[in-house]
Amino acid sequence: MWTGKEESPVCWFSAPGKLLRLDGLSDHSWLHVRGSTFADLESLCAALPGHWVRGYSEPLEADELPF
């Protein structure tokens, strides 16, 4: 568990409809983002350069359920 600033800090940032969490330092860091809407999330990805790994996929068409 990270307990102190010198080990690996966690920083939170927010804006209306948006939440960001930065874990770690320099090359050993992760940025997690959430948006209230898909547009909020896309605007974060567009505003912050880099390769984004999205934890969502485009909705797939599904067959009707048999029940």
C-alpha positions in Angstrom: 0.0 0.0 0.0 1.3 3.4 -0.9 1.4 5.5 2.3 3.4 8.6 1.7 4.4 11.2 -0.8 7.9 9.8 -1.3 6.6 6.3 -2.1 3.9 7.0 -4.7 1.3 9.8 -4.2 -2.3 9.8 -5.3 -3.6 13.2 -6.6 -7.2 14.0 -7.5 -8.5 16.7 -9.9 -12.0 17.6 -10.8 -14.1 19.8 -13.1 -17.8 19.8 -13.7 -18.6 16.3 -15.1 -15.0 15.1 -14.9 -12.8 13.4 -12.4 -9.1 12.5 -12.7 -6.9 10.5 -10.4 -3.1 10.4 -10.9 -1.3 7.5 -9.2 2.5 7.4 -8.9 5.5 9.5 -10.1 7.1 10.2 -13.5 7.4 7.1 -15.7 5.7 4.9 -13.0 2.4 6.8 -13.0 -1.2 6.1 -14.1 -3.9 8.6 -15.0 -7.5 7.4 -14.4 -10.3 9.6 -15.8 -14.1 9.5 -15.5 -16.7 11.6 -17.2 -20.4 12.0 -16.4 -21.1 11.5 -20.1 -19.3 10.0 -23.0 -18.7 13.5 -24.3 -17.0 14.5 -21.0 -14.7 11.5 -21.3 -13.9 12.2 -24.9 -13.1 15.8 -24.2 -10.6 14.7 -21.5 -8.9 12.3 -23.9 -8.8 15.1 -26.6 -7.4 17.7 -24.1 -4.7 15.4 -22.7 -2.2 14.1 -25.2 -1.1 10.5 -25.2 -2.2 6.9 -25.9 -5.4 6.2 -24.1 -6.5 2.7 -23.2 -10.3 3.0 -22.8 -12.1 0.8 -20.3 -15.2 0.8 -22.5 -16.1 -0.4 -25.9 -18.6 0.7 -28.4 -22.1 -0.8 -27.8 -22.6 -4.0 -29.8 -25.9 -5.0 -31.4 -27.4 -7.9 -29.5 -29.9 -10.5 -30.5 -33.2 -10.6 -28.7 -33.1 -12.6 -25.5 -34.9 -16.0 -25.8 -37.0 -15.3 -22.7 
